[in-house]
């Protein structure tokens, strides 16, 4: 089994989106008022070449974001809170072909959540089984979803994802998971916070550290270790839920060597290539 990191363009956000400040809605307002921008951050997607079929985690974004009118102009976040840069060649479809993989070869797509920088490339996968947490899908739909920062009107007409098949099964601090492969080596863990139904994908390979494809659980490994919650969680699953998810991921890393790969961490691809697990001495006490 091989895991590939594919970068589908870049995104810049306010610094306080990466590391929030304040409580509740004040935290979200502080994020929007921030005048400091992050550098261009990678938008990673992940491709798992599995014996049971190719699995893609998140679809990245689309070059259509550069088209005038793609984002709703009435929405303050899309007007003033995010800058996305994706060329046609950087979309996930063309990049899969460079790996010798056709989009028709992709058996399964797992969505960590449905924000546009993770879901903008869905149109490449009309023939795949697409899994999304049911709560995430519900809050992302319609005008209410747009107000929360989703772009449901840009989803493909055929998009009808399968609900994540959650089951009660303890994995470290997590009391449920969704098993994706018959071998049980690709599982999904609930990590709400950044969004209401955010999820992360745990890949285990015998003799190697486990890999957590972590979406936006945190923007960096450093923020995970420092218990730093992002600035938009009050509009998603909530700051308390985000903090619980961070604590559970750290707890998992205490129980097994864990390579932590958030979507927008510049070091994620390096840690994947080196299978560099979180150092145990940085995890602190439970």
C-alpha positions as CSV (number, residue, x, y, z in Angstrom):
1,X,0.0,0.0,0.0
2,X,1.3,3.4,-1.0
3,X,0.1,6.9,0.0
4,X,0.8,9.9,-2.2
5,X,0.5,13.6,-1.3
6,X,-1.0,15.6,-4.1
7,X,-0.9,19.4,-3.8
8,X,-3.9,21.0,-5.6
9,X,-2.8,24.7,-5.5
10,X,-2.6,27.0,-2.5
11,X,-4.8,28.9,-0.1
12,X,-4.0,31.9,2.1
13,X,-6.2,32.9,5.1
14,X,-5.9,35.3,7.9
15,X,-3.4,34.3,10.5
16,X,-6.1,34.2,13.2
17,X,-7.9,31.5,11.2
18,X,-4.9,29.2,11.8
19,X,-4.6,30.2,15.5
20,X,-7.8,31.6,16.9
21,X,-8.1,34.3,19.5
22,X,-11.1,35.0,21.7
23,X,-14.2,33.0,22.7
24,X,-17.3,32.1,20.7
25,X,-18.4,34.4,17.9
26,X,-15.8,36.9,19.0
27,X,-13.2,34.4,17.9
28,X,-14.7,34.3,14.4
29,X,-15.0,38.1,14.3
30,X,-11.4,38.5,15.3
31,X,-10.5,36.2,12.4
32,X,-12.3,38.4,9.9
33,X,-10.8,41.6,11.3
34,X,-7.3,40.3,11.2
35,X,-5.1,42.1,8.7
36,X,-2.3,39.6,8.7
37,X,-2.3,36.9,6.0
38,X,-0.6,33.5,6.0
39,X,1.8,32.7,3.3
40,X,0.4,30.5,0.4
41,X,-0.4,27.2,2.1
42,X,-0.6,23.9,0.3
43,X,-4.0,22.3,-0.4
44,X,-3.1,18.6,0.0
45,X,-5.1,15.7,-1.1
46,X,-4.1,12.1,-0.5
47,X,-4.1,9.0,-2.7
48,X,-4.0,5.6,-1.2
49,X,-3.0,2.8,-3.6
50,X,-4.7,-0.1,-1.8
51,X,-5.0,-3.7,-2.9
52,X,-8.8,-3.3,-2.7
53,X,-8.7,-0.3,-5.0
54,X,-7.6,3.3,-5.1
55,X,-8.8,5.5,-2.3
56,X,-8.7,9.4,-2.5
57,X,-9.0,11.5,0.7
58,X,-10.5,14.9,-0.2
59,X,-10.6,16.3,-3.7
60,X,-8.8,19.5,-3.4
61,X,-10.0,22.7,-5.1
62,X,-10.7,23.7,-8.6
63,X,-9.2,26.2,-11.0
64,X,-12.8,27.6,-11.5
65,X,-12.3,29.6,-8.3
66,X,-10.5,32.1,-10.5
67,X,-13.7,32.6,-12.5
68,X,-15.5,35.9,-11.7
69,X,-18.7,35.1,-9.8
70,X,-17.6,31.7,-8.7
71,X,-17.7,32.8,-5.0
72,X,-20.8,34.5,-3.7
73,X,-20.0,38.2,-3.5
74,X,-22.4,38.8,-0.7
75,X,-20.4,36.5,1.6
76,X,-17.8,38.4,3.7
77,X,-15.5,35.4,4.1
78,X,-15.2,34.7,0.3
79,X,-14.8,38.5,-0.3
80,X,-12.2,39.3,2.4
81,X,-11.1,36.1,4.2
82,X,-9.6,33.7,1.7
83,X,-7.3,33.7,-1.4
84,X,-7.2,30.5,-3.5
85,X,-4.9,29.8,-6.4
86,X,-5.3,26.6,-8.4
87,X,-4.3,26.1,-12.1
88,X,-6.1,23.5,-14.3
89,X,-3.0,21.4,-14.2
90,X,-3.0,21.4,-10.4
91,X,-6.5,19.9,-10.1
92,X,-6.6,16.3,-8.8
93,X,-7.7,14.7,-12.1
94,X,-4.6,15.7,-14.1
95,X,-2.3,15.0,-11.2
96,X,-3.7,11.5,-10.8
97,X,-3.0,10.8,-14.5
98,X,0.7,11.8,-13.8
99,X,0.7,8.9,-11.3
100,X,-0.7,6.6,-13.9
101,X,-4.1,6.6,-12.2
102,X,-7.4,7.3,-14.0
103,X,-10.2,8.9,-12.0
104,X,-12.2,5.8,-13.1
105,X,-9.7,3.7,-11.1
106,X,-10.7,5.5,-7.9
107,X,-13.0,3.2,-6.0
108,X,-13.6,5.4,-3.0
109,X,-13.4,9.1,-2.1
110,X,-13.5,10.0,1.6
111,X,-14.3,13.6,2.5
112,X,-12.8,15.0,5.7
113,X,-15.4,17.8,5.3
114,X,-17.0,19.8,2.6
115,X,-15.3,23.3,2.5
116,X,-14.4,24.3,-1.0
117,X,-10.7,23.7,-0.7
118,X,-11.4,20.1,0.1
119,X,-14.5,19.5,-2.1
120,X,-13.9,21.7,-5.1
121,X,-12.5,18.8,-7.2
122,X,-15.5,16.5,-6.7
123,X,-16.4,16.7,-10.3
124,X,-13.5,14.4,-11.2
125,X,-15.1,11.5,-9.4
126,X,-18.6,10.7,-10.9
127,X,-18.1,7.0,-10.7
128,X,-16.6,6.7,-7.2
129,X,-18.3,5.9,-3.9
130,X,-18.0,9.2,-1.9
131,X,-18.3,9.1,1.9
132,X,-19.2,12.1,4.0
133,X,-20.4,12.4,7.6
134,X,-24.2,12.7,7.5
135,X,-24.1,15.8,9.9
136,X,-21.5,17.5,7.7
137,X,-23.6,16.9,4.5
138,X,-26.7,18.3,6.3
139,X,-25.2,21.5,7.6
140,X,-23.4,22.2,4.2
141,X,-26.6,22.1,2.1
142,X,-28.7,25.0,0.7
143,X,-28.6,28.6,1.7
144,X,-27.9,27.8,5.3
145,X,-24.8,25.9,4.2
146,X,-23.7,28.9,2.0
147,X,-24.0,31.2,5.0
148,X,-21.8,28.8,7.0
149,X,-19.1,29.0,4.3
150,X,-19.9,26.0,2.1
151,X,-20.5,26.2,-1.7
152,X,-23.3,23.6,-2.2
153,X,-24.4,25.3,-5.5
154,X,-21.0,24.3,-6.9
155,X,-21.3,20.6,-6.2
156,X,-21.8,18.4,-9.2
157,X,-25.5,17.7,-10.0
158,X,-25.0,14.0,-9.4
159,X,-23.4,14.5,-6.0
160,X,-25.2,12.2,-3.5
161,X,-22.6,11.0,-1.0
162,X,-22.9,7.9,1.1
163,X,-23.1,8.6,4.9
164,X,-20.1,7.6,6.8
165,X,-20.7,4.0,8.1
166,X,-20.0,4.8,11.8
167,X,-19.8,1.8,14.2
168,X,-18.9,1.6,17.9
169,X,-15.4,0.4,18.1
170,X,-12.7,1.8,20.4
171,X,-9.5,3.0,18.7
172,X,-7.5,4.7,21.4
173,X,-9.5,7.6,22.8
174,X,-12.1,7.3,19.9
175,X,-15.2,5.3,20.7
176,X,-16.3,4.9,17.1
177,X,-15.0,4.6,13.6
178,X,-16.0,3.8,10.1
179,X,-14.2,0.9,8.5
180,X,-13.6,1.5,4.8
181,X,-11.5,-1.5,3.7
182,X,-12.2,-5.2,4.2
183,X,-8.7,-5.5,5.6
184,X,-9.6,-2.8,8.3
185,X,-6.5,-0.8,7.5
186,X,-8.3,2.3,6.4
187,X,-10.6,3.7,9.0
188,X,-12.3,7.1,9.5
189,X,-12.3,8.8,13.0
190,X,-14.8,11.5,14.0
191,X,-12.9,14.8,14.6
192,X,-15.5,17.5,14.7
193,X,-14.6,21.1,15.5
194,X,-13.3,22.9,12.4
195,X,-16.7,21.8,10.9
196,X,-19.7,20.1,12.4
197,X,-19.0,16.7,10.8
198,X,-15.2,16.8,10.3
199,X,-13.5,13.5,10.0
200,X,-9.9,12.2,9.8
201,X,-8.6,9.0,8.0
202,X,-6.4,6.6,9.8
203,X,-4.2,4.3,7.7
204,X,-2.3,1.5,9.4
205,X,0.5,-0.6,7.8
206,X,2.2,-3.4,9.5
207,X,5.7,-2.5,10.7
208,X,5.3,1.3,10.0
209,X,3.8,4.2,12.0
210,X,0.2,4.8,11.4
211,X,-0.8,7.8,9.2
212,X,-3.6,10.2,10.1
213,X,-4.8,12.2,7.1
214,X,-6.2,14.9,9.3
215,X,-7.9,17.5,7.1
216,X,-8.3,20.7,9.2
217,X,-8.2,19.2,12.7
218,X,-5.4,21.7,13.1
219,X,-3.5,23.7,10.5
220,X,-0.1,22.5,11.7
221,X,1.4,19.8,13.8
222,X,2.7,22.5,16.2
223,X,-0.9,23.7,16.8
224,X,-2.0,20.2,17.6
225,X,0.7,19.8,20.2
226,X,0.1,23.3,21.6
227,X,-3.7,22.7,21.8
228,X,-4.4,25.6,19.5
229,X,-7.9,25.8,18.1
230,X,-8.5,27.6,14.8
231,X,-10.5,30.8,14.4
232,X,-13.5,29.4,12.5
233,X,-14.5,26.6,14.8
234,X,-17.3,28.7,16.4
235,X,-19.0,28.6,13.0
236,X,-18.4,24.9,12.6
237,X,-18.5,22.2,15.3
238,X,-17.5,24.6,18.1
239,X,-14.4,25.4,20.0
240,X,-15.1,22.8,22.7
241,X,-15.5,20.0,20.1
242,X,-12.4,21.1,18.3
243,X,-10.4,21.0,21.6
244,X,-11.7,17.5,22.3
245,X,-10.7,16.3,18.9
246,X,-7.2,17.7,19.4
247,X,-6.9,15.9,22.7
248,X,-8.1,12.6,21.2
249,X,-5.6,12.8,18.4
250,X,-2.8,13.5,20.9
251,X,-4.1,10.5,22.9
252,X,-4.0,8.3,19.9
253,X,-0.4,9.4,19.2
254,X,0.5,8.3,22.8
255,X,-0.8,4.9,22.1
256,X,0.7,4.3,18.6
257,X,3.4,5.9,16.5
258,X,1.4,8.4,14.4
259,X,2.4,10.5,11.4
260,X,0.1,13.5,11.5
261,X,-0.8,15.1,8.1
262,X,-3.1,18.1,8.1
263,X,-4.1,19.5,4.8
264,X,-2.5,22.9,5.0
265,X,0.8,22.1,6.8
266,X,3.8,22.8,4.5
267,X,5.7,19.9,6.3
268,X,3.0,17.2,5.8
269,X,4.4,15.9,2.5
270,X,7.9,15.7,4.1
271,X,6.6,13.8,7.2
272,X,4.7,11.4,4.9
273,X,7.8,10.7,2.8
274,X,10.0,10.1,5.9
275,X,7.2,8.4,7.9
276,X,8.1,10.8,10.6
277,X,5.8,10.2,13.6
278,X,5.0,12.8,16.3
279,X,7.9,12.7,18.8
280,X,6.6,11.1,22.0
281,X,8.5,13.6,24.2
282,X,6.4,16.4,22.7
283,X,3.0,14.9,23.5
284,X,3.0,15.7,27.2
285,X,0.8,14.0,29.8
286,X,-2.7,12.8,29.0
